[in-house]
Amino acid sequence: MRRNQWRSLTTDEAIQAALDWLEDEDWLRREASSGTGPGRRTMRYRINPAVRRKRAGA
């Protein structure tokens, strides 16, 4: 889950808190991916389409 470019996001907890905040503010949308095998589902985050439209001037 971590990326080298995320200087201030150094722990899994900090990353999750940032993702939760962005989701609460409607910047991101969380989607559970449907896996074919057993195990934990992967959560994916997508930029909210309304944010993309707003930035494009629509």
N, CA, C and O atoms as a printed pandas DataFrame, in Angstrom:
     atom_number atom_name residue_name chain_id  residue_number  x_coord  y_coord  z_coord
0              1         N          MET        A               1    0.817   -1.188    0.000
1              2        CA          MET        A               1    0.000    0.000    0.000
2              3         C          MET        A               1    0.866    1.259    0.000
3              4         O          MET        A               1    0.407    2.311   -0.445
4              5         N          ARG        A               2    2.071    1.182    0.473
5              6        CA          ARG        A               2    2.917    2.378    0.561
6              7         C          ARG        A               2    3.610    2.671   -0.763
7              8         O          ARG        A               2    3.868    1.778   -1.570
8              9         N          ARG        A               3    3.902    3.950   -0.955
9             10        CA          ARG        A               3    4.638    4.395   -2.137
10            11         C          ARG        A               3    5.817    5.246   -1.676
11            12         O          ARG        A               3    5.712    5.966   -0.683
12            13         N          ASN        A               4    6.910    5.170   -2.373
13            14        CA          ASN        A               4    8.088    5.952   -2.001
14            15         C          ASN        A               4    7.852    7.453   -2.063
15            16         O          ASN        A               4    8.476    8.204   -1.313
16            17         N          GLN        A               5    6.968    7.902   -2.938
17            18        CA          GLN        A               5    6.726    9.336   -3.119
18            19         C          GLN        A               5    5.889    9.939   -1.988
19            20         O          GLN        A               5    5.747   11.160   -1.926
20            21         N          TRP        A               6    5.336    9.124   -1.101
21            22        CA          TRP        A               6    4.472    9.611   -0.032
22            23         C          TRP        A               6    5.311    9.915    1.194
23            24         O          TRP        A               6    5.343    9.119    2.131
24            25         N          ARG        A               7    5.980   11.034    1.204
25            26        CA          ARG        A               7    6.931   11.381    2.241
26            27         C          ARG        A               7    6.309   11.389    3.637
27            28         O          ARG        A               7    6.899   10.826    4.559
28            29         N          SER        A               8    5.164   11.996    3.823
29            30        CA          SER        A               8    4.555   12.116    5.151
30            31         C          SER        A               8    3.682   10.925    5.525
31            32         O          SER        A               8    3.296   10.783    6.686
32            33         N          LEU        A               9    3.371   10.083    4.573
33            34        CA          LEU        A               9    2.531    8.919    4.832
34            35         C          LEU        A               9    3.436    7.701    4.996
35            36         O          LEU        A               9    3.664    6.946    4.051
36            37         N          THR        A              10    3.939    7.529    6.199
37            38        CA          THR        A              10    4.967    6.515    6.423
38            39         C          THR        A              10    4.445    5.249    7.092
39            40         O          THR        A              10    5.164    4.253    7.168
40            41         N          THR        A              11    3.214    5.272    7.574
41            42        CA          THR        A              11    2.657    4.083    8.217
42            43         C          THR        A              11    1.351    3.701    7.527
43            44         O          THR        A              11    0.703    4.527    6.885
44            45         N          ASP        A              12    0.986    2.444    7.671
45            46        CA          ASP        A              12   -0.290    1.987    7.100
46            47         C          ASP        A              12   -1.465    2.759    7.705
47            48         O          ASP        A              12   -2.442    3.052    7.016
48            49         N          GLU        A              13   -1.365    3.083    8.984
49            50        CA          GLU        A              13   -2.443    3.820    9.656
50            51         C          GLU        A              13   -2.586    5.225    9.080
51            52         O          GLU        A              13   -3.705    5.699    8.880
52            53         N          ALA        A              14   -1.474    5.894    8.811
53            54        CA          ALA        A              14   -1.517    7.241    8.241
54            55         C          ALA        A              14   -2.091    7.209    6.821
55            56         O          ALA        A              14   -2.864    8.087    6.437
56            57         N          ILE        A              15   -1.715    6.211    6.063
57            58        CA          ILE        A              15   -2.232    6.065    4.703
58            59         C          ILE        A              15   -3.730    5.827    4.731
59            60         O          ILE        A              15   -4.470    6.451    3.970
60            61         N          GLN        A              16   -4.190    4.931    5.600
61            62        CA          GLN        A              16   -5.616    4.640    5.685
62            63         C          GLN        A              16   -6.402    5.859    6.154
63            64         O          GLN        A              16   -7.500    6.114    5.660
64            65         N          ALA        A              17   -5.850    6.614    7.101
65            66        CA          ALA        A              17   -6.522    7.834    7.571
66            67         C          ALA        A              17   -6.657    8.843    6.435
67            68         O          ALA        A              17   -7.698    9.486    6.304
68            69         N          ALA        A              18   -5.623    8.989    5.617
69            70        CA          ALA        A              18   -5.684    9.911    4.481
70            71         C          ALA        A              18   -6.716    9.448    3.458
71            72         O          ALA        A              18   -7.487   10.259    2.943
72            73         N          LEU        A              19   -6.735    8.156    3.162
73            74        CA          LEU        A              19   -7.721    7.619    2.215
74            75         C          LEU        A              19   -9.144    7.793    2.747
75            76         O          LEU        A              19  -10.051    8.144    1.993
76            77         N          ASP        A              20   -9.338    7.548    4.039
77            78        CA          ASP        A              20  -10.664    7.727    4.649
78            79         C          ASP        A              20  -11.113    9.180    4.538
79            80         O          ASP        A              20  -12.270    9.456    4.218
80            81         N          TRP        A              21  -10.192   10.112    4.804
81            82        CA          TRP        A              21  -10.525   11.539    4.727
82            83         C          TRP        A              21  -10.904   11.926    3.298
83            84         O          TRP        A              21  -11.899   12.617    3.083
84            85         N          LEU        A              22  -10.108   11.478    2.322
85            86        CA          LEU        A              22  -10.407   11.790    0.925
86            87         C          LEU        A              22  -11.746   11.200    0.491
87            88         O          LEU        A              22  -12.469   11.800   -0.304
88            89         N          GLU        A              23  -12.066   10.030    1.014
89            90        CA          GLU        A              23  -13.363    9.421    0.702
90            91         C          GLU        A              23  -14.498   10.210    1.363
91            92         O          GLU        A              23  -15.537   10.440    0.744
92            93         N          ASP        A              24  -14.304   10.620    2.601
93            94        CA          ASP        A              24  -15.325   11.414    3.306
94            95         C          ASP        A              24  -15.584   12.742    2.611
95            96         O          ASP        A              24  -16.705   13.250    2.628
96            97         N          GLU        A              25  -14.551   13.301    2.002
97            98        CA          GLU        A              25  -14.675   14.583    1.304
98            99         C          GLU        A              25  -15.111   14.421   -0.153
99           100         O          GLU        A              25  -15.151   15.396   -0.904
100          101         N          ASP        A              26  -15.436   13.194   -0.549
101          102        CA          ASP        A              26  -15.904   12.867   -1.911
102          103         C          ASP        A              26  -14.867   13.075   -3.001
103          104         O          ASP        A              26  -15.226   13.306   -4.155
104          105         N          TRP        A              27  -13.591   12.997   -2.659
105          106        CA          TRP        A              27  -12.542   13.034   -3.664
106          107         C          TRP        A              27  -12.310   11.642   -4.245
107          108         O          TRP        A              27  -12.004   11.496   -5.428
108          109         N          LEU        A              28  -12.459   10.633   -3.407
109          110        CA          LEU        A              28  -12.227    9.253   -3.820
110          111         C          LEU        A              28  -13.467    8.416   -3.593
111          112         O          LEU        A              28  -14.326    8.750   -2.776
112          113         N          ARG        A              29  -13.544    7.324   -4.328
113          114        CA          ARG        A              29  -14.581    6.308   -4.113
114          115         C          ARG        A              29  -13.890    4.973   -3.952
115          116         O          ARG        A              29  -13.031    4.603   -4.752
116          117         N          ARG        A              30  -14.270    4.251   -2.908
117          118        CA          ARG        A              30  -13.672    2.953   -2.631
118          119         C          ARG        A              30  -14.497    1.865   -3.297
119          120         O          ARG        A              30  -15.727    1.886   -3.260
120          121         N          GLU        A              31  -13.798    0.913   -3.909
121          122        CA          GLU        A              31  -14.456   -0.219   -4.566
122          123         C          GLU        A              31  -13.764   -1.498   -4.119
123          124         O          GLU        A              31  -12.536   -1.576   -4.110
124          125         N          ALA        A              32  -14.543   -2.482   -3.756
125          126        CA          ALA        A              32  -13.981   -3.788   -3.413
126          127         C          ALA        A              32  -13.862   -4.603   -4.694
127          128         O          ALA        A              32  -14.835   -4.773   -5.429
128          129         N          SER        A              33  -12.672   -5.097   -4.949
129          130        CA          SER        A              33  -12.500   -5.924   -6.142
130          131         C          SER        A              33  -12.950   -7.339   -5.830
131          132         O          SER        A              33  -12.741   -7.846   -4.728
132          133         N          SER        A              34  -13.552   -7.948   -6.788
133          134        CA          SER        A              34  -14.036   -9.313   -6.590
134          135         C          SER        A              34  -12.936  -10.291   -6.975
135          136         O          SER        A              34  -12.609  -10.450   -8.152
136          137         N          GLY        A              35  -12.386  -10.926   -5.991
137          138        CA          GLY        A              35  -11.332  -11.899   -6.253
138          139         C          GLY        A              35  -11.927  -13.248   -6.615
139          140         O          GLY        A              35  -13.075  -13.544   -6.284
140          141         N          THR        A              36  -11.147  -14.049   -7.287
141          142        CA          THR        A              36  -11.638  -15.363   -7.686
142          143         C          THR        A              36  -11.287  -16.433   -6.667
143          144         O          THR        A              36  -11.906  -17.497   -6.642
144          145         N          GLY        A              37  -10.307  -16.162   -5.837
145          146        CA          GLY        A              37   -9.871  -17.169   -4.874
146          147         C          GLY        A              37  -10.243  -16.785   -3.454
147          148         O          GLY        A              37  -10.892  -15.767   -3.214
148          149         N          PRO        A              38   -9.825  -17.608   -2.538
149          150        CA          PRO        A              38  -10.105  -17.308   -1.133
150          151         C          PRO        A              38   -9.209  -16.164   -0.655
151          152         O          PRO        A              38   -8.208  -15.833   -1.292
152          153         N          GLY        A              39   -9.573  -15.589    0.438
153          154        CA          GLY        A              39   -8.739  -14.542    1.007
154          155         C          GLY        A              39   -9.445  -13.213    1.068
155          156         O          GLY        A              39  -10.621  -13.080    0.728
156          157         N          ARG        A              40   -8.700  -12.251    1.505
157          158        CA          ARG        A              40   -9.226  -10.913    1.721
158          159         C          ARG        A              40   -9.455  -10.207    0.384
159          160         O          ARG        A              40   -8.660  -10.341   -0.546
160          161         N          ARG        A              41  -10.551   -9.456    0.303
161          162        CA          ARG        A              41  -10.837   -8.683   -0.902
162          163         C          ARG        A              41   -9.912   -7.469   -0.950
163          164         O          ARG        A              41   -9.571   -6.900    0.087
164          165         N          THR        A              42   -9.518   -7.085   -2.125
165          166        CA          THR        A              42   -8.671   -5.925   -2.321
166          167         C          THR        A              42   -9.547   -4.696   -2.474
167          168         O          THR        A              42  -10.534   -4.706   -3.209
168          169         N          MET        A              43   -9.172   -3.636   -1.768
169          170        CA          MET        A              43   -9.893   -2.377   -1.896
170          171         C          MET        A              43   -9.145   -1.494   -2.885
171          172         O          MET        A              43   -7.934   -1.307   -2.772
172          173         N          ARG        A              44   -9.863   -0.962   -3.839
173          174        CA          ARG        A              44   -9.308   -0.043   -4.822
174          175         C          ARG        A              44   -9.957    1.319   -4.604
175          176         O          ARG        A              44  -11.119    1.411   -4.207
176          177         N          TYR        A              45   -9.211    2.348   -4.862
177          178        CA          TYR        A              45   -9.729    3.709   -4.734
178          179         C          TYR        A              45   -9.676    4.371   -6.098
179          180         O          TYR        A              45   -8.663    4.312   -6.794
180          181         N          ARG        A              46  -10.763    4.991   -6.462
181          182        CA          ARG        A              46  -10.868    5.684   -7.744
182          183         C          ARG        A              46  -11.201    7.150   -7.480
183          184         O          ARG        A              46  -11.895    7.481   -6.518
184          185         N          ILE        A              47  -10.698    8.015   -8.346
185          186        CA          ILE        A              47  -11.056    9.425   -8.239
186          187         C          ILE        A              47  -12.530    9.562   -8.580
187          188         O          ILE        A              47  -13.001    9.013   -9.576
188          189         N          ASN        A              48  -13.246   10.291   -7.754
189          190        CA          ASN        A              48  -14.665   10.518   -7.970
190          191         C          ASN        A              48  -14.847   11.185   -9.342
191          192         O          ASN        A              48  -14.221   12.211   -9.605
192          193         N          PRO        A              49  -15.686   10.628  -10.214
193          194        CA          PRO        A              49  -15.887   11.212  -11.552
194          195         C          PRO        A              49  -16.350   12.665  -11.507
195          196         O          PRO        A              49  -16.023   13.437  -12.408
196          197         N          ALA        A              50  -17.103   13.053  -10.482
197          198        CA          ALA        A              50  -17.560   14.442  -10.374
198          199         C          ALA        A              50  -16.377   15.390  -10.178
199          200         O          ALA        A              50  -16.413   16.526  -10.653
200          201         N          VAL        A              51  -15.345   14.945   -9.496
201          202        CA          VAL        A              51  -14.151   15.768   -9.309
202          203         C          VAL        A              51  -13.450   15.968  -10.647
203          204         O          VAL        A              51  -13.002   17.072  -10.953
204          205         N          ARG        A              52  -13.354   14.927  -11.430
205          206        CA          ARG        A              52  -12.719   15.040  -12.747
206          207         C          ARG        A              52  -13.495   16.011  -13.646
207          208         O          ARG        A              52  -12.894   16.830  -14.342
208          209         N          ARG        A              53  -14.816   15.919  -13.629
209          210        CA          ARG        A              53  -15.624   16.815  -14.457
210          211         C          ARG        A              53  -15.464   18.268  -13.996
211          212         O          ARG        A              53  -15.362   19.179  -14.818
212          213         N          LYS        A              54  -15.442   18.474  -12.682
213          214        CA          LYS        A              54  -15.314   19.820  -12.137
214          215         C          LYS        A              54  -13.973   20.431  -12.536
215          216         O          LYS        A              54  -13.910   21.612  -12.881
216          217         N          ARG        A              55  -12.916   19.649  -12.494
217          218        CA          ARG        A              55  -11.589   20.150  -12.869
218          219         C          ARG        A              55  -11.509   20.435  -14.368
219          220         O          ARG        A              55  -10.747   21.304  -14.792
220          221         N          ALA        A              56  -12.289   19.713  -15.169
221          222        CA          ALA        A              56  -12.274   19.919  -16.620
222          223         C          ALA        A              56  -13.134   21.130  -17.028
223          224         O          ALA        A              56  -13.138   21.534  -18.191
224          225         N          GLY        A              57  -13.857   21.699  -16.056
225          226        CA          GLY        A              57  -14.671   22.861  -16.348
226          227         C          GLY        A              57  -16.079   22.547  -16.781
227          228         O          GLY        A              57  -16.782   23.427  -17.280
228          229         N          ALA        A              58  -16.510   21.315  -16.604
229          230        CA          ALA        A              58  -17.879   20.934  -17.012
230          231         C          ALA        A              58  -18.894   21.391  -15.994
231          232         O          ALA        A              58  -20.091   21.160  -16.169
